[in-house]
Amino acid sequence: MSVAQGPIWHLPFRRNPFFTGREQVLDNLRVMLLASASAALVQPPAISGLGGIGKTQTAIEYAYRYREEYAAVFWVQASSRETLIADITRSAALLHLPEQDAREQNLILQAFKRWLEANTDWLLIFDNADDLHIVEDILPARNSGHILFTTRATAMGDLAQRVSIDEMDRAEGSLLLLRRAKKLSTNAPLTDASPADLAAAQAIVDALDGLPLALDQAGAYIEETECSLSDYLQLYRTHLLEERDKRKDAHPEPVATTWAISFNNVQQANPAAADLMRLCAFLAPDDIPEEMILAAPKDIETKLQSLVNNPHRLNMAIKELLKYSLLRRNSDEHTIVVHRLVQAVLKGEMDEETQKQWAERTIRVIDWSFPDVKAVEEWPKCLQWLPHALICASFIEQWNLAFPEAARLLNKAGYYLDDRAQYQEAEPLYQQALAIHKDVLGDRHPDTATSLNNLGLLYQAQGKLAEAESLYRQALEIFKQVLGPDHPNTRTVQGNYDYLLQQMKRGSE
């Protein structure tokens, strides 16, 4: 059957007015998608290529070009299990599925899968699915609609057919650059360019290895500064030689250099925008809530302080970064997106100590702004914050960061996952938080007792009753000694402990 309600459109990006070329790829995708929907054994296509090559932009262009052919279009960020769950939960809400608010998130995923199997005329795009197995249990059992992947992976297994996307040739790259730099109108052909502009554009395409991300940043710089293409080429070559010896990481030179040229201008024009970019380098790249920055702690000790609780200044900072194509903004959702390659280049410019410093700041920002995990109505926001919190968990482990905000954030993320019955994912976060509390606050601190209680609840839910009993007993002893037997926290743990003992007694009868 086809979709009953009106057209559904869950695509968080506007159409790129400067999208250029890729006609053969788009034609191939159309043929393959039509074939995959009509034959049970035909695998869906996966746009595959290096970072910065234009995979996501090609998928976006396909969705807009053929949107009239579909009754529903869904965009799922598949870079991690958490981002996948977040986007499918949003799609379930758009579909008004009865399971959209289910506590166990697997119920939401399976309900969405059943909807896909029961309906036709839909397009589902999994973006940044570098590990295709993340999506395996979401794929419908029969080809009732169209599925499209973007991925850096080269091995598809039996899940997809690879559609390679390569660097732009001189003609495609020059056309993209000239249109992005506003040296040509959006629909003008390459033949409309002056001989001087065409020659300079071709030289820039050669220098940037035909990488679309770098060409977009170069074009944005040329438009913003109103410099000539030949001047930009000279600037690029000079900057490349100056920066090459300083780089420690093997990021593609075209992106690293075009980024550095633009970032220097941002730093001079709006230092808060530059610090916003640095913060974004340490967050998950997609779906970064602007509210997170507005609600940051006021003692963040960077130019970010000027953006706290100041939407106008945040708008000005984002505007400065948009000028140079350093990020994208979804104004409807009030979120921003940073390209993974730009994040990697930005972090690569920092020494180890500076990276650690920004990781600590990022942890404090996310902890300070993390929604109330105990309020069910805040679950959608918690889900949006979760990928960023999990990135922070990796920083905490990488640099052995031990301070109260780190433990608090781990506890919040763990509590949310625990509440959504994602016990395996919650357990290491609770354990990390407990270790930090013991290290920083000591074995007898109330926050340590809270961590013990949280871990006890988790084990009890998993049926690990003996482990839960030991943790409750330790937490109860701390609360009784430090807060007294009548304190609400003590009574809560006592209630948990008593219920567990009853449960253990019933199990032994």
C-alpha positions in Angstrom: 0.0 0.0 0.0 1.1 3.6 -0.4 1.4 6.3 2.3 -2.0 7.4 3.6 -1.1 10.8 4.9 0.3 13.8 2.9 3.9 14.0 1.8 6.4 13.5 4.6 9.7 15.4 4.3 12.5 14.7 6.8 15.6 16.2 5.2 17.5 18.7 7.4 19.3 20.5 4.6 18.2 23.0 2.0 19.0 22.3 -1.6 22.5 23.4 -2.6 22.1 26.2 -5.2 25.8 25.6 -6.3 25.5 21.9 -6.8 27.4 21.1 -10.0 27.9 18.1 -12.2 27.6 14.5 -11.0 25.0 13.9 -13.6 26.2 10.4 -14.4 26.2 9.4 -10.8 22.7 10.7 -10.3 21.5 8.9 -13.4 23.1 5.7 -12.1 21.5 6.1 -8.7 18.0 6.5 -10.3 18.4 3.3 -12.4 19.7 1.3 -9.4 17.0 2.5 -7.0 14.3 1.7 -9.5 15.8 -1.8 -10.0 16.3 -2.4 -6.2 12.6 -1.7 -5.6 11.4 -4.1 -8.3 13.7 -7.0 -7.5 14.0 -8.7 -4.1 17.7 -9.7 -4.6 19.0 -6.3 -5.9 21.0 -4.4 -3.3 20.5 -0.6 -2.7 23.2 1.8 -3.9 25.8 3.3 -1.7 27.6 6.5 -2.7 31.2 5.7 -1.7 34.3 8.0 -1.7 36.8 9.9 0.4 35.9 12.6 2.9 35.1 16.0 1.2 34.3 14.4 -2.1 30.6 15.4 -2.1 28.7 12.2 -1.1 26.2 13.9 1.2 25.6 16.8 -1.3 24.9 14.2 -4.1 22.4 12.4 -1.9 20.7 15.7 -1.0 20.5 16.7 -4.7 19.0 13.3 -5.5 16.3 13.7 -2.9 15.4 17.2 -4.1 15.5 16.2 -7.8 13.1 13.3 -7.4 11.0 14.5 -4.4 7.8 14.5 -6.4 8.3 10.7 -7.0 8.0 10.0 -3.2 5.3 10.2 -0.7 7.9 10.2 2.1 11.6 11.1 2.4 13.6 10.2 5.5 17.1 11.3 6.3 19.0 9.2 8.9 22.4 10.2 10.2 24.1 6.8 10.5 27.6 7.8 11.7 26.7 6.1 15.1 24.0 4.0 16.6 23.0 7.1 18.7 22.5 9.4 15.7 20.6 6.7 13.9 18.2 6.2 16.8 17.7 10.0 17.1 16.7 10.4 13.5 14.5 7.4 13.3 12.8 8.6 16.5 12.1 11.9 14.7 10.8 10.0 11.7 8.5 7.9 14.0 7.1 11.1 15.4 6.4 12.5 11.9 4.6 9.3 11.1 2.6 9.4 14.4 3.6 5.8 15.2 2.0 4.6 18.4 5.5 3.5 19.6 7.1 6.9 19.1 7.3 7.5 22.9 8.2 3.9 23.9 10.7 3.7 26.7 12.6 0.9 24.9 14.1 2.5 21.9 14.3 -0.8 20.0 10.5 -0.8 19.9 10.6 2.5 18.0 13.2 1.1 15.6 11.1 -2.0 14.9 7.9 0.0 14.5 9.6 2.2 11.9 10.9 -0.9 10.1 7.4 -2.4 10.0 6.1 0.9 8.6 8.7 0.7 5.8 7.6 -2.9 5.0 3.9 -1.9 4.9 4.3 1.1 2.7 5.7 2.1 -0.7 6.9 5.2 -2.5 9.4 6.2 0.2 13.0 7.2 0.1 15.3 6.5 3.1 18.8 8.0 3.0 21.4 6.7 5.5 24.2 9.4 5.6 27.7 8.7 6.7 27.1 4.9 7.1 30.7 4.1 7.3 29.8 0.9 9.3 26.9 -0.5 7.3 26.2 -3.1 9.9 24.9 -0.3 12.2 21.8 -0.2 10.0 21.4 -3.9 9.3 18.5 -4.5 11.8 16.6 -1.5 10.4 16.5 -2.6 6.8 13.1 -3.8 5.7 12.7 -7.5 4.8 11.4 -6.6 1.4 12.2 -3.8 -1.1 9.1 -1.8 -0.7 10.8 1.6 -1.2 14.1 3.1 -2.0 17.2 3.0 0.2 20.4 5.1 -0.4 23.6 5.1 1.6 26.5 7.5 1.7 29.7 5.9 3.1 33.5 6.1 3.1 33.6 2.3 3.2 34.7 0.4 0.2 33.6 -3.1 1.2 29.8 -3.3 1.0 29.3 -7.0 1.7 25.8 -8.1 0.8 24.1 -4.9 2.1 24.7 -2.5 -0.8 26.1 -1.8 -4.3 29.0 0.6 -4.4 28.7 3.7 -6.5 32.1 5.4 -6.6 32.3 9.2 -6.6 35.6 10.7 -7.6 37.3 14.1 -7.6 35.8 16.6 -10.0 37.5 17.0 -13.4 38.6 20.4 -14.6 35.4 21.3 -16.2 33.1 20.3 -13.3 35.4 21.8 -10.7 35.8 25.1 -12.6 32.1 25.4 -13.0 31.5 24.8 -9.2 34.2 27.2 -8.2 33.1 30.0 -10.6 29.4 29.6 -9.6 30.3 29.5 -5.8 32.5 32.6 -6.2 29.7 34.3 -8.0 31.8 34.8 -11.1 29.1 33.0 -13.0 25.4 32.9 -12.3 23.9 29.7 -10.9 22.7 28.3 -14.3 25.4 29.9 -16.5 27.5 27.5 -18.6 31.3 27.4 -18.4 31.6 29.1 -21.8 30.3 32.3 -20.2 33.4 32.7 -18.1 36.1 35.1 -19.3 39.3 33.5 -20.6 41.3 34.8 -17.6 38.8 33.6 -15.0 38.6 30.2 -16.7 42.3 29.7 -16.8 42.7 30.7 -13.1 39.8 28.5 -12.1 41.3 25.5 -13.9 44.6 26.2 -12.1 42.8 26.3 -8.7 41.0 23.0 -9.5 44.3 21.4 -10.2 45.8 22.8 -7.0 42.9 21.6 -4.9 42.9 18.1 -6.6 39.3 18.7 -7.7 38.0 18.2 -4.1 34.5 19.7 -3.9 34.8 20.7 -0.2 38.0 22.6 -0.8 36.5 24.2 -4.0 33.4 25.3 -2.0 35.6 26.9 0.7 37.8 28.6 -1.9 34.7 30.0 -3.8 33.2 31.3 -0.5 36.5 33.1 0.3 36.7 34.7 -3.1 33.1 35.8 -2.9 33.4 37.2 0.6 36.7 39.0 0.1 36.1 40.0 -3.6 39.6 39.0 -4.5 40.4 37.7 -8.0 40.8 34.0 -8.7 44.5 34.5 -9.6 45.1 36.3 -6.3 43.5 33.4 -4.4 45.7 30.9 -6.3 48.8 32.9 -5.2 47.5 33.1 -1.7 46.8 29.3 -1.6 50.3 28.5 -2.9 52.0 30.8 -0.4 49.9 29.5 2.5 50.5 25.9 1.5 54.2 26.3 1.7 54.1 28.1 5.0 51.8 25.6 6.7 53.0 22.3 5.2 56.0 21.9 7.6 53.8 22.7 10.7 51.2 20.0 10.1 51.4 16.9 12.1 48.4 15.0 10.6 48.0 13.8 7.1 44.8 15.6 6.2 44.2 16.4 2.6 46.2 19.5 1.8 43.5 21.2 -0.3 41.0 21.2 2.6 43.6 22.0 5.3 44.9 25.0 3.3 41.6 26.5 2.1 40.3 26.1 5.7 43.4 27.9 7.2 43.1 30.8 4.7 39.4 31.3 5.6 39.9 30.7 9.3 42.5 33.5 9.5 39.8 35.9 8.3 37.2 34.6 10.8 39.7 34.9 13.7 40.3 38.6 12.8 36.7 39.5 12.1 35.0 37.7 15.0 37.1 35.9 17.6 34.0 34.4 19.2 33.1 32.7 15.9 36.6 31.2 15.8 36.2 29.8 19.3 32.7 28.5 18.3 34.4 26.6 15.4 37.0 25.2 17.8 34.2 24.0 20.2 32.4 22.4 17.2 35.5 20.4 16.3 35.1 18.5 19.6 31.4 17.8 19.2 29.7 15.2 17.2 29.6 16.7 13.7 25.9 16.6 13.1 22.8 18.1 14.8 24.7 20.4 17.1 22.0 22.3 19.1 22.5 26.1 19.1 20.8 26.0 22.6 23.9 24.1 23.8 26.1 27.2 23.1 23.5 29.7 24.4 23.3 27.7 27.7 27.1 27.2 28.2 28.6 28.2 31.5 29.5 31.8 31.7 33.0 31.0 33.1 34.0 29.1 30.0 37.2 31.2 29.7 37.1 31.8 26.0 35.4 34.2 23.6 32.4 31.9 23.8 31.5 33.7 26.9 30.1 36.6 24.8 27.7 34.1 23.1 26.1 32.8 26.3 22.4 33.8 26.5 22.9 36.1 23.6 21.2 34.8 20.4 22.1 37.9 18.4 25.9 37.4 19.0 25.5 33.7 18.3 23.8 34.6 15.0 26.6 36.9 14.1 29.2 34.3 14.9 27.4 31.6 12.8 27.0 34.1 10.0 30.7 34.7 9.9 31.4 31.0 9.6 28.7 30.5 7.0 30.4 33.2 4.8 33.3 30.9 4.3 31.4 27.6 4.1 33.0 26.3 7.3 29.7 24.9 8.6 26.0 24.5 7.7 23.0 25.7 9.6 19.5 24.2 9.9 17.6 27.4 10.9 14.3 25.5 11.3 15.8 23.1 13.8 18.3 25.6 15.3 21.2 23.2 14.7 24.5 23.4 13.0 26.6 20.8 11.1 30.4 20.7 10.7 32.1 18.6 8.1 34.1 15.7 9.7 37.2 16.6 7.6 37.0 20.3 8.8 36.9 19.0 12.3 39.9 16.8 11.8 41.9 19.6 10.2 41.0 22.0 13.0 42.0 19.6 15.7 45.2 18.7 13.7 46.3 22.3 14.0 46.3 22.1 17.8 49.0 20.6 20.0 48.1 17.9 22.5 47.7 20.3 25.4 45.4 22.6 23.4 43.3 19.7 22.3 42.9 18.5 25.9 42.0 22.0 27.0 39.2 22.2 24.4 38.0 18.7 25.3 37.6 19.8 28.9 35.7 23.0 27.8 33.4 20.9 25.6 32.6 18.5 28.5 31.7 21.5 30.7 29.5 23.0 28.0 27.6 19.8 27.4 27.3 19.0 31.2 26.0 22.5 31.9 23.4 22.4 29.1 22.3 18.7 29.3 18.5 18.5 29.6 16.8 17.1 32.7 17.3 13.3 32.3 14.5 12.6 34.9 11.8 14.4 32.9 10.2 12.2 30.2 9.2 15.2 28.2 12.9 16.1 27.8 13.8 12.8 26.3 13.9 14.1 22.7 16.4 16.8 23.8 18.4 14.2 25.8 18.6 12.1 22.6 19.9 15.1 20.7 22.6 15.8 23.3 23.6 12.1 23.7 26.0 11.8 20.7 27.9 14.8 22.0 28.1 13.4 25.5 29.4 10.1 24.1 32.1 12.0 22.2 33.0 13.5 25.6 33.1 10.1 27.2 35.8 9.1 24.7 37.8 12.3 25.6 37.5 11.5 29.3 39.0 8.0 28.6 41.6 9.2 26.2 43.1 11.9 28.5 42.1 10.3 31.8 40.1 13.5 32.7 38.9 13.5 36.2 36.9 16.5 37.4 33.3 16.8 38.8 31.6 18.0 35.6 33.0 15.0 33.7 31.6 12.5 36.2 28.3 14.4 36.3 28.0 14.3 32.5 28.7 10.6 32.4 26.1 10.0 35.0 23.5 12.0 33.1 24.2 10.2 29.8 24.2 6.8 31.6 20.9 7.6 33.4 19.2 8.5 30.1 20.4 5.3 28.4 19.4 3.3 31.5 15.9 4.8 31.4 15.6 3.9 27.7 16.6 0.3 28.5 20.0 0.6 26.7 21.8 -1.1 29.6 24.9 -2.2 27.8 25.6 1.3 26.6 24.8 2.8 30.1 27.1 0.5 32.1 30.5 1.8 31.0 29.4 5.4 31.5 28.2 4.7 35.1 31.5 2.8 35.8 33.5 5.8 34.5 31.5 8.2 36.6 32.0 6.0 39.7 35.8 5.8 39.2 36.0 9.6 38.8 33.9 10.2 41.9 36.1 7.9 43.9 39.3 9.5 42.6 38.2 13.2 42.9 35.8 13.1 45.9 36.7 10.0 47.8 35.0 6.7 48.7 32.7 8.3 51.3 31.2 11.2 49.3 27.4 11.4 48.6 28.1 11.7 44.8 30.1 8.5 45.0 27.1 6.9 46.7 24.8 8.2 44.0 27.0 6.5 41.4 26.9 3.3 43.3 23.1 3.4 43.5 22.8 4.1 39.8 25.0 1.2 38.9 23.0 -0.9 41.3 19.7 0.0 39.6 21.2 -0.9 36.2 22.4 -4.3 37.4 19.0 -5.0 39.1 17.3 -4.3 35.8 19.6 -6.7 34.0 18.9 -9.4 36.6 22.4 -9.2 38.2 21.0 -9.2 41.7 24.1 -10.1 43.7 26.1 -7.3 42.1 23.3 -4.9 42.7 23.0 -5.9 46.4 26.7 -5.1 47.0 26.4 -1.7 45.4 23.2 -0.8 47.2 24.8 -1.8 50.5 27.8 0.4 49.9 25.6 3.4 48.9 23.3 3.0 51.8 26.2 2.9 54.3 27.7 6.2 52.8 24.3 8.0 52.9 23.6 6.9 56.5 27.0 8.1 57.7 27.2 11.3 55.8 23.5 12.5 55.4 21.8 10.5 58.2 19.1 7.8 58.0 16.2 10.2 57.4 17.6 12.0 54.4 15.6 11.6 51.2 18.6 10.1 49.4 19.1 7.6 52.2 15.4 6.6 52.1 15.5 6.2 48.3 18.4 3.8 48.4 16.9 2.0 51.4 13.8 1.5 49.3 15.8 0.2 46.4 17.7 -2.1 48.7 14.6 -3.5 50.4 12.9 -4.2 47.1 15.9 -6.0 45.8 16.1 -8.2 49.0 12.4 -9.1 48.4 13.2 -9.9 44.8 16.1 -12.1 45.8 14.0 -13.9 48.4 11.3 -14.7 45.9 13.9 -16.0 43.5 15.3 -18.4 46.0 11.9 -19.9 47.0 
